[in-house]
Amino acid sequence: MPFFESFGISASGMTANRLWLDLISNNIANINTAGVPGDPSRPVYRRNVPVFSELLTMEAGSVAGQEMYKESGVHVPKIIQDPAEPRMVHDPSHPYANQDGYVAYPNVNIANEMVNMIAATRAYDANVTVFNAGKSMAARALDIIR
């Protein structure tokens, strides 16, 4: 693995985790957004979840028996919507209430979102630590050359 490739790997991890944090924030922001199931003009918000995937693109050939990679890291090829049913809350006075007096709210659980937010933040911080360690090693290598 080329020395500077670690910067790209860490950066891709930070980008993916930042997207995850953005999706979590969006889920939390829409936790109380009511909708009407089956009505395209007033849809029920669905929790968004990123799908992480390894990014590994091989380069033709190898150097000294080591395979070379053009790109490596992580990326988010798609964002899926949680298929869980909406949360039904009894509120007959709400304008979106159905005939039984229930209103459909997103399938977002604040406790799960907070746990995911902590995990995403720690993953982001870990990538920052790796990036800074690589930067420090590069600086020391330059000092040795001088």
MODELLER restraints for C-alpha pairs under 7 A, 6 or more apart:
rsr = mdl.restraints
at = mdl.atoms
rsr.add(forms.Gaussian(group=physical.xy_distance, feature=features.Distance(at['CA:1:A'], at['CA:68:A']), mean=6.79, stdev=0.5))
rsr.add(forms.Gaussian(group=physical.xy_distance, feature=features.Distance(at['CA:6:A'], at['CA:134:A']), mean=6.97, stdev=0.5))
rsr.add(forms.Gaussian(group=physical.xy_distance, feature=features.Distance(at['CA:7:A'], at['CA:131:A']), mean=5.70, stdev=0.5))
rsr.add(forms.Gaussian(group=physical.xy_distance, feature=features.Distance(at['CA:9:A'], at['CA:72:A']), mean=5.92, stdev=0.5))
rsr.add(forms.Gaussian(group=physical.xy_distance, feature=features.Distance(at['CA:9:A'], at['CA:73:A']), mean=4.28, stdev=0.5))
rsr.add(forms.Gaussian(group=physical.xy_distance, feature=features.Distance(at['CA:10:A'], at['CA:127:A']), mean=5.04, stdev=0.5))
rsr.add(forms.Gaussian(group=physical.xy_distance, feature=features.Distance(at['CA:10:A'], at['CA:130:A']), mean=6.60, stdev=0.5))
rsr.add(forms.Gaussian(group=physical.xy_distance, feature=features.Distance(at['CA:10:A'], at['CA:131:A']), mean=5.74, stdev=0.5))
rsr.add(forms.Gaussian(group=physical.xy_distance, feature=features.Distance(at['CA:12:A'], at['CA:73:A']), mean=5.70, stdev=0.5))
rsr.add(forms.Gaussian(group=physical.xy_distance, feature=features.Distance(at['CA:12:A'], at['CA:74:A']), mean=5.60, stdev=0.5))
rsr.add(forms.Gaussian(group=physical.xy_distance, feature=features.Distance(at['CA:12:A'], at['CA:75:A']), mean=6.55, stdev=0.5))
rsr.add(forms.Gaussian(group=physical.xy_distance, feature=features.Distance(at['CA:13:A'], at['CA:73:A']), mean=6.64, stdev=0.5))
rsr.add(forms.Gaussian(group=physical.xy_distance, feature=features.Distance(at['CA:13:A'], at['CA:74:A']), mean=5.70, stdev=0.5))
rsr.add(forms.Gaussian(group=physical.xy_distance, feature=features.Distance(at['CA:13:A'], at['CA:124:A']), mean=7.00, stdev=0.5))
rsr.add(forms.Gaussian(group=physical.xy_distance, feature=features.Distance(at['CA:13:A'], at['CA:127:A']), mean=6.29, stdev=0.5))
rsr.add(forms.Gaussian(group=physical.xy_distance, feature=features.Distance(at['CA:14:A'], at['CA:124:A']), mean=5.20, stdev=0.5))
rsr.add(forms.Gaussian(group=physical.xy_distance, feature=features.Distance(at['CA:14:A'], at['CA:127:A']), mean=6.05, stdev=0.5))
rsr.add(forms.Gaussian(group=physical.xy_distance, feature=features.Distance(at['CA:16:A'], at['CA:74:A']), mean=6.95, stdev=0.5))
rsr.add(forms.Gaussian(group=physical.xy_distance, feature=features.Distance(at['CA:16:A'], at['CA:75:A']), mean=5.85, stdev=0.5))
rsr.add(forms.Gaussian(group=physical.xy_distance, feature=features.Distance(at['CA:16:A'], at['CA:76:A']), mean=6.32, stdev=0.5))
rsr.add(forms.Gaussian(group=physical.xy_distance, feature=features.Distance(at['CA:17:A'], at['CA:120:A']), mean=5.60, stdev=0.5))
rsr.add(forms.Gaussian(group=physical.xy_distance, feature=features.Distance(at['CA:17:A'], at['CA:123:A']), mean=6.85, stdev=0.5))
rsr.add(forms.Gaussian(group=physical.xy_distance, feature=features.Distance(at['CA:17:A'], at['CA:124:A']), mean=5.69, stdev=0.5))
rsr.add(forms.Gaussian(group=physical.xy_distance, feature=features.Distance(at['CA:20:A'], at['CA:50:A']), mean=6.28, stdev=0.5))
rsr.add(forms.Gaussian(group=physical.xy_distance, feature=features.Distance(at['CA:20:A'], at['CA:120:A']), mean=6.65, stdev=0.5))
rsr.add(forms.Gaussian(group=physical.xy_distance, feature=features.Distance(at['CA:21:A'], at['CA:117:A']), mean=6.24, stdev=0.5))
rsr.add(forms.Gaussian(group=physical.xy_distance, feature=features.Distance(at['CA:21:A'], at['CA:120:A']), mean=6.31, stdev=0.5))
rsr.add(forms.Gaussian(group=physical.xy_distance, feature=features.Distance(at['CA:23:A'], at['CA:48:A']), mean=6.24, stdev=0.5))
rsr.add(forms.Gaussian(group=physical.xy_distance, feature=features.Distance(at['CA:23:A'], at['CA:49:A']), mean=6.94, stdev=0.5))
rsr.add(forms.Gaussian(group=physical.xy_distance, feature=features.Distance(at['CA:24:A'], at['CA:113:A']), mean=6.18, stdev=0.5))
rsr.add(forms.Gaussian(group=physical.xy_distance, feature=features.Distance(at['CA:24:A'], at['CA:117:A']), mean=6.63, stdev=0.5))
rsr.add(forms.Gaussian(group=physical.xy_distance, feature=features.Distance(at['CA:27:A'], at['CA:47:A']), mean=5.67, stdev=0.5))
rsr.add(forms.Gaussian(group=physical.xy_distance, feature=features.Distance(at['CA:27:A'], at['CA:48:A']), mean=6.74, stdev=0.5))
rsr.add(forms.Gaussian(group=physical.xy_distance, feature=features.Distance(at['CA:27:A'], at['CA:108:A']), mean=6.62, stdev=0.5))
rsr.add(forms.Gaussian(group=physical.xy_distance, feature=features.Distance(at['CA:28:A'], at['CA:110:A']), mean=6.80, stdev=0.5))
rsr.add(forms.Gaussian(group=physical.xy_distance, feature=features.Distance(at['CA:31:A'], at['CA:106:A']), mean=5.90, stdev=0.5))
rsr.add(forms.Gaussian(group=physical.xy_distance, feature=features.Distance(at['CA:31:A'], at['CA:108:A']), mean=5.86, stdev=0.5))
rsr.add(forms.Gaussian(group=physical.xy_distance, feature=features.Distance(at['CA:32:A'], at['CA:105:A']), mean=6.28, stdev=0.5))
rsr.add(forms.Gaussian(group=physical.xy_distance, feature=features.Distance(at['CA:33:A'], at['CA:45:A']), mean=6.93, stdev=0.5))
rsr.add(forms.Gaussian(group=physical.xy_distance, feature=features.Distance(at['CA:33:A'], at['CA:105:A']), mean=6.15, stdev=0.5))
rsr.add(forms.Gaussian(group=physical.xy_distance, feature=features.Distance(at['CA:33:A'], at['CA:106:A']), mean=6.83, stdev=0.5))
rsr.add(forms.Gaussian(group=physical.xy_distance, feature=features.Distance(at['CA:34:A'], at['CA:44:A']), mean=6.28, stdev=0.5))
rsr.add(forms.Gaussian(group=physical.xy_distance, feature=features.Distance(at['CA:34:A'], at['CA:103:A']), mean=6.74, stdev=0.5))
rsr.add(forms.Gaussian(group=physical.xy_distance, feature=features.Distance(at['CA:34:A'], at['CA:104:A']), mean=5.72, stdev=0.5))
rsr.add(forms.Gaussian(group=physical.xy_distance, feature=features.Distance(at['CA:34:A'], at['CA:105:A']), mean=4.73, stdev=0.5))
rsr.add(forms.Gaussian(group=physical.xy_distance, feature=features.Distance(at['CA:35:A'], at['CA:42:A']), mean=5.21, stdev=0.5))
rsr.add(forms.Gaussian(group=physical.xy_distance, feature=features.Distance(at['CA:35:A'], at['CA:43:A']), mean=5.03, stdev=0.5))
rsr.add(forms.Gaussian(group=physical.xy_distance, feature=features.Distance(at['CA:35:A'], at['CA:44:A']), mean=4.13, stdev=0.5))
rsr.add(forms.Gaussian(group=physical.xy_distance, feature=features.Distance(at['CA:35:A'], at['CA:96:A']), mean=6.56, stdev=0.5))
rsr.add(forms.Gaussian(group=physical.xy_distance, feature=features.Distance(at['CA:35:A'], at['CA:104:A']), mean=5.63, stdev=0.5))
rsr.add(forms.Gaussian(group=physical.xy_distance, feature=features.Distance(at['CA:35:A'], at['CA:105:A']), mean=6.38, stdev=0.5))
rsr.add(forms.Gaussian(group=physical.xy_distance, feature=features.Distance(at['CA:36:A'], at['CA:42:A']), mean=5.55, stdev=0.5))
rsr.add(forms.Gaussian(group=physical.xy_distance, feature=features.Distance(at['CA:36:A'], at['CA:43:A']), mean=5.56, stdev=0.5))
rsr.add(forms.Gaussian(group=physical.xy_distance, feature=features.Distance(at['CA:36:A'], at['CA:44:A']), mean=5.87, stdev=0.5))
rsr.add(forms.Gaussian(group=physical.xy_distance, feature=features.Distance(at['CA:36:A'], at['CA:96:A']), mean=6.21, stdev=0.5))
rsr.add(forms.Gaussian(group=physical.xy_distance, feature=features.Distance(at['CA:36:A'], at['CA:104:A']), mean=6.17, stdev=0.5))
rsr.add(forms.Gaussian(group=physical.xy_distance, feature=features.Distance(at['CA:37:A'], at['CA:43:A']), mean=6.13, stdev=0.5))
rsr.add(forms.Gaussian(group=physical.xy_distance, feature=features.Distance(at['CA:37:A'], at['CA:44:A']), mean=6.02, stdev=0.5))
rsr.add(forms.Gaussian(group=physical.xy_distance, feature=features.Distance(at['CA:37:A'], at['CA:104:A']), mean=6.89, stdev=0.5))
rsr.add(forms.Gaussian(group=physical.xy_distance, feature=features.Distance(at['CA:44:A'], at['CA:104:A']), mean=6.69, stdev=0.5))
rsr.add(forms.Gaussian(group=physical.xy_distance, feature=features.Distance(at['CA:44:A'], at['CA:105:A']), mean=6.48, stdev=0.5))
rsr.add(forms.Gaussian(group=physical.xy_distance, feature=features.Distance(at['CA:44:A'], at['CA:106:A']), mean=6.07, stdev=0.5))
rsr.add(forms.Gaussian(group=physical.xy_distance, feature=features.Distance(at['CA:45:A'], at['CA:106:A']), mean=5.18, stdev=0.5))
rsr.add(forms.Gaussian(group=physical.xy_distance, feature=features.Distance(at['CA:46:A'], at['CA:81:A']), mean=5.69, stdev=0.5))
rsr.add(forms.Gaussian(group=physical.xy_distance, feature=features.Distance(at['CA:46:A'], at['CA:82:A']), mean=6.06, stdev=0.5))
rsr.add(forms.Gaussian(group=physical.xy_distance, feature=features.Distance(at['CA:46:A'], at['CA:106:A']), mean=5.68, stdev=0.5))
rsr.add(forms.Gaussian(group=physical.xy_distance, feature=features.Distance(at['CA:46:A'], at['CA:107:A']), mean=6.34, stdev=0.5))
rsr.add(forms.Gaussian(group=physical.xy_distance, feature=features.Distance(at['CA:47:A'], at['CA:81:A']), mean=5.57, stdev=0.5))
rsr.add(forms.Gaussian(group=physical.xy_distance, feature=features.Distance(at['CA:47:A'], at['CA:82:A']), mean=5.29, stdev=0.5))
rsr.add(forms.Gaussian(group=physical.xy_distance, feature=features.Distance(at['CA:47:A'], at['CA:106:A']), mean=6.89, stdev=0.5))
rsr.add(forms.Gaussian(group=physical.xy_distance, feature=features.Distance(at['CA:47:A'], at['CA:107:A']), mean=6.25, stdev=0.5))
rsr.add(forms.Gaussian(group=physical.xy_distance, feature=features.Distance(at['CA:47:A'], at['CA:108:A']), mean=5.91, stdev=0.5))
rsr.add(forms.Gaussian(group=physical.xy_distance, feature=features.Distance(at['CA:48:A'], at['CA:79:A']), mean=6.48, stdev=0.5))
rsr.add(forms.Gaussian(group=physical.xy_distance, feature=features.Distance(at['CA:48:A'], at['CA:80:A']), mean=5.75, stdev=0.5))
rsr.add(forms.Gaussian(group=physical.xy_distance, feature=features.Distance(at['CA:48:A'], at['CA:81:A']), mean=4.61, stdev=0.5))
rsr.add(forms.Gaussian(group=physical.xy_distance, feature=features.Distance(at['CA:48:A'], at['CA:82:A']), mean=6.18, stdev=0.5))
rsr.add(forms.Gaussian(group=physical.xy_distance, feature=features.Distance(at['CA:49:A'], at['CA:79:A']), mean=5.66, stdev=0.5))
rsr.add(forms.Gaussian(group=physical.xy_distance, feature=features.Distance(at['CA:49:A'], at['CA:80:A']), mean=5.39, stdev=0.5))
rsr.add(forms.Gaussian(group=physical.xy_distance, feature=features.Distance(at['CA:49:A'], at['CA:81:A']), mean=6.17, stdev=0.5))
rsr.add(forms.Gaussian(group=physical.xy_distance, feature=features.Distance(at['CA:49:A'], at['CA:82:A']), mean=6.87, stdev=0.5))
rsr.add(forms.Gaussian(group=physical.xy_distance, feature=features.Distance(at['CA:50:A'], at['CA:76:A']), mean=6.37, stdev=0.5))
rsr.add(forms.Gaussian(group=physical.xy_distance, feature=features.Distance(at['CA:50:A'], at['CA:78:A']), mean=6.43, stdev=0.5))
rsr.add(forms.Gaussian(group=physical.xy_distance, feature=features.Distance(at['CA:50:A'], at['CA:79:A']), mean=4.51, stdev=0.5))
rsr.add(forms.Gaussian(group=physical.xy_distance, feature=features.Distance(at['CA:50:A'], at['CA:80:A']), mean=6.34, stdev=0.5))
rsr.add(forms.Gaussian(group=physical.xy_distance, feature=features.Distance(at['CA:51:A'], at['CA:76:A']), mean=5.56, stdev=0.5))
rsr.add(forms.Gaussian(group=physical.xy_distance, feature=features.Distance(at['CA:51:A'], at['CA:77:A']), mean=6.57, stdev=0.5))
rsr.add(forms.Gaussian(group=physical.xy_distance, feature=features.Distance(at['CA:51:A'], at['CA:78:A']), mean=5.76, stdev=0.5))
rsr.add(forms.Gaussian(group=physical.xy_distance, feature=features.Distance(at['CA:51:A'], at['CA:79:A']), mean=5.90, stdev=0.5))
rsr.add(forms.Gaussian(group=physical.xy_distance, feature=features.Distance(at['CA:52:A'], at['CA:74:A']), mean=6.75, stdev=0.5))
rsr.add(forms.Gaussian(group=physical.xy_distance, feature=features.Distance(at['CA:52:A'], at['CA:75:A']), mean=5.85, stdev=0.5))
rsr.add(forms.Gaussian(group=physical.xy_distance, feature=features.Distance(at['CA:52:A'], at['CA:76:A']), mean=4.77, stdev=0.5))
rsr.add(forms.Gaussian(group=physical.xy_distance, feature=features.Distance(at['CA:52:A'], at['CA:77:A']), mean=6.95, stdev=0.5))
rsr.add(forms.Gaussian(group=physical.xy_distance, feature=features.Distance(at['CA:53:A'], at['CA:74:A']), mean=5.66, stdev=0.5))
rsr.add(forms.Gaussian(group=physical.xy_distance, feature=features.Distance(at['CA:53:A'], at['CA:75:A']), mean=5.50, stdev=0.5))
rsr.add(forms.Gaussian(group=physical.xy_distance, feature=features.Distance(at['CA:53:A'], at['CA:76:A']), mean=6.05, stdev=0.5))
rsr.add(forms.Gaussian(group=physical.xy_distance, feature=features.Distance(at['CA:53:A'], at['CA:77:A']), mean=6.84, stdev=0.5))
rsr.add(forms.Gaussian(group=physical.xy_distance, feature=features.Distance(at['CA:54:A'], at['CA:73:A']), mean=6.00, stdev=0.5))
rsr.add(forms.Gaussian(group=physical.xy_distance, feature=features.Distance(at['CA:54:A'], at['CA:74:A']), mean=4.61, stdev=0.5))
rsr.add(forms.Gaussian(group=physical.xy_distance, feature=features.Distance(at['CA:54:A'], at['CA:75:A']), mean=6.46, stdev=0.5))
rsr.add(forms.Gaussian(group=physical.xy_distance, feature=features.Distance(at['CA:55:A'], at['CA:71:A']), mean=6.76, stdev=0.5))
rsr.add(forms.Gaussian(group=physical.xy_distance, feature=features.Distance(at['CA:55:A'], at['CA:72:A']), mean=4.91, stdev=0.5))
rsr.add(forms.Gaussian(group=physical.xy_distance, feature=features.Distance(at['CA:55:A'], at['CA:73:A']), mean=4.93, stdev=0.5))
rsr.add(forms.Gaussian(group=physical.xy_distance, feature=features.Distance(at['CA:55:A'], at['CA:74:A']), mean=4.92, stdev=0.5))
rsr.add(forms.Gaussian(group=physical.xy_distance, feature=features.Distance(at['CA:55:A'], at['CA:75:A']), mean=6.14, stdev=0.5))
rsr.add(forms.Gaussian(group=physical.xy_distance, feature=features.Distance(at['CA:56:A'], at['CA:69:A']), mean=6.84, stdev=0.5))
rsr.add(forms.Gaussian(group=physical.xy_distance, feature=features.Distance(at['CA:56:A'], at['CA:71:A']), mean=5.66, stdev=0.5))
rsr.add(forms.Gaussian(group=physical.xy_distance, feature=features.Distance(at['CA:56:A'], at['CA:72:A']), mean=4.36, stdev=0.5))
rsr.add(forms.Gaussian(group=physical.xy_distance, feature=features.Distance(at['CA:56:A'], at['CA:73:A']), mean=6.63, stdev=0.5))
rsr.add(forms.Gaussian(group=physical.xy_distance, feature=features.Distance(at['CA:57:A'], at['CA:69:A']), mean=5.64, stdev=0.5))
rsr.add(forms.Gaussian(group=physical.xy_distance, feature=features.Distance(at['CA:57:A'], at['CA:70:A']), mean=5.56, stdev=0.5))
rsr.add(forms.Gaussian(group=physical.xy_distance, feature=features.Distance(at['CA:57:A'], at['CA:71:A']), mean=5.22, stdev=0.5))
rsr.add(forms.Gaussian(group=physical.xy_distance, feature=features.Distance(at['CA:57:A'], at['CA:72:A']), mean=6.45, stdev=0.5))
rsr.add(forms.Gaussian(group=physical.xy_distance, feature=features.Distance(at['CA:58:A'], at['CA:68:A']), mean=6.13, stdev=0.5))
rsr.add(forms.Gaussian(group=physical.xy_distance, feature=features.Distance(at['CA:58:A'], at['CA:69:A']), mean=4.32, stdev=0.5))
rsr.add(forms.Gaussian(group=physical.xy_distance, feature=features.Distance(at['CA:58:A'], at['CA:70:A']), mean=5.82, stdev=0.5))
rsr.add(forms.Gaussian(group=physical.xy_distance, feature=features.Distance(at['CA:59:A'], at['CA:68:A']), mean=5.47, stdev=0.5))
rsr.add(forms.Gaussian(group=physical.xy_distance, feature=features.Distance(at['CA:59:A'], at['CA:69:A']), mean=5.06, stdev=0.5))
rsr.add(forms.Gaussian(group=physical.xy_distance, feature=features.Distance(at['CA:59:A'], at['CA:70:A']), mean=5.49, stdev=0.5))
rsr.add(forms.Gaussian(group=physical.xy_distance, feature=features.Distance(at['CA:61:A'], at['CA:67:A']), mean=6.88, stdev=0.5))
rsr.add(forms.Gaussian(group=physical.xy_distance, feature=features.Distance(at['CA:62:A'], at['CA:68:A']), mean=5.54, stdev=0.5))
rsr.add(forms.Gaussian(group=physical.xy_distance, feature=features.Distance(at['CA:84:A'], at['CA:107:A']), mean=6.38, stdev=0.5))
rsr.add(forms.Gaussian(group=physical.xy_distance, feature=features.Distance(at['CA:85:A'], at['CA:107:A']), mean=6.44, stdev=0.5))
rsr.add(forms.Gaussian(group=physical.xy_distance, feature=features.Distance(at['CA:86:A'], at['CA:104:A']), mean=5.70, stdev=0.5))
rsr.add(forms.Gaussian(group=physical.xy_distance, feature=features.Distance(at['CA:86:A'], at['CA:105:A']), mean=5.58, stdev=0.5))
rsr.add(forms.Gaussian(group=physical.xy_distance, feature=features.Distance(at['CA:86:A'], at['CA:106:A']), mean=5.11, stdev=0.5))
rsr.add(forms.Gaussian(group=physical.xy_distance, feature=features.Distance(at['CA:86:A'], at['CA:107:A']), mean=4.76, stdev=0.5))
rsr.add(forms.Gaussian(group=physical.xy_distance, feature=features.Distance(at['CA:87:A'], at['CA:104:A']), mean=5.67, stdev=0.5))
rsr.add(forms.Gaussian(group=physical.xy_distance, feature=features.Distance(at['CA:87:A'], at['CA:105:A']), mean=4.98, stdev=0.5))
rsr.add(forms.Gaussian(group=physical.xy_distance, feature=features.Distance(at['CA:87:A'], at['CA:106:A']), mean=5.95, stdev=0.5))
rsr.add(forms.Gaussian(group=physical.xy_distance, feature=features.Distance(at['CA:87:A'], at['CA:107:A']), mean=5.54, stdev=0.5))
rsr.add(forms.Gaussian(group=physical.xy_distance, feature=features.Distance(at['CA:88:A'], at['CA:102:A']), mean=5.83, stdev=0.5))
rsr.add(forms.Gaussian(group=physical.xy_distance, feature=features.Distance(at['CA:88:A'], at['CA:103:A']), mean=5.50, stdev=0.5))
rsr.add(forms.Gaussian(group=physical.xy_distance, feature=features.Distance(at['CA:88:A'], at['CA:104:A']), mean=4.73, stdev=0.5))
rsr.add(forms.Gaussian(group=physical.xy_distance, feature=features.Distance(at['CA:88:A'], at['CA:105:A']), mean=6.18, stdev=0.5))
rsr.add(forms.Gaussian(group=physical.xy_distance, feature=features.Distance(at['CA:89:A'], at['CA:102:A']), mean=5.27, stdev=0.5))
rsr.add(forms.Gaussian(group=physical.xy_distance, feature=features.Distance(at['CA:89:A'], at['CA:103:A']), mean=5.22, stdev=0.5))
rsr.add(forms.Gaussian(group=physical.xy_distance, feature=features.Distance(at['CA:89:A'], at['CA:104:A']), mean=6.55, stdev=0.5))
rsr.add(forms.Gaussian(group=physical.xy_distance, feature=features.Distance(at['CA:90:A'], at['CA:101:A']), mean=5.64, stdev=0.5))
rsr.add(forms.Gaussian(group=physical.xy_distance, feature=features.Distance(at['CA:90:A'], at['CA:102:A']), mean=4.30, stdev=0.5))
rsr.add(forms.Gaussian(group=physical.xy_distance, feature=features.Distance(at['CA:90:A'], at['CA:103:A']), mean=6.25, stdev=0.5))
rsr.add(forms.Gaussian(group=physical.xy_distance, feature=features.Distance(at['CA:91:A'], at['CA:97:A']), mean=6.64, stdev=0.5))
rsr.add(forms.Gaussian(group=physical.xy_distance, feature=features.Distance(at['CA:91:A'], at['CA:101:A']), mean=5.57, stdev=0.5))
rsr.add(forms.Gaussian(group=physical.xy_distance, feature=features.Distance(at['CA:91:A'], at['CA:102:A']), mean=5.68, stdev=0.5))
rsr.add(forms.Gaussian(group=physical.xy_distance, feature=features.Distance(at['CA:91:A'], at['CA:103:A']), mean=6.35, stdev=0.5))
rsr.add(forms.Gaussian(group=physical.xy_distance, feature=features.Distance(at['CA:92:A'], at['CA:101:A']), mean=3.93, stdev=0.5))
rsr.add(forms.Gaussian(group=physical.xy_distance, feature=features.Distance(at['CA:92:A'], at['CA:102:A']), mean=6.44, stdev=0.5))
rsr.add(forms.Gaussian(group=physical.xy_distance, feature=features.Distance(at['CA:96:A'], at['CA:103:A']), mean=5.97, stdev=0.5))
rsr.add(forms.Gaussian(group=physical.xy_distance, feature=features.Distance(at['CA:97:A'], at['CA:103:A']), mean=4.55, stdev=0.5))
